[in-house]
């Protein structure tokens, strides 16, 4: 993902280990999702397809449209 390392360091006096792992997994999943949409290095990402005019902005998700405009 992004050609780099994503390091997450968390601690909480209120959340147990299970909740912290769920939160970390959510961050990981979101990061991969963003990479799949916006990577300019992945040929099949939405942004790469837009750049090659294979799809139009109207064919993309609201997330992509919000960033694009």
Buried (B, 14 or more C-beta within 10 A) or exposed (E): EEEEEEEEEEEEEEEEEEEBEEBEEEEEEEBEEBBBBBBEEBEEBBBBBBEEEEEEEEEBEEEBEEEEE
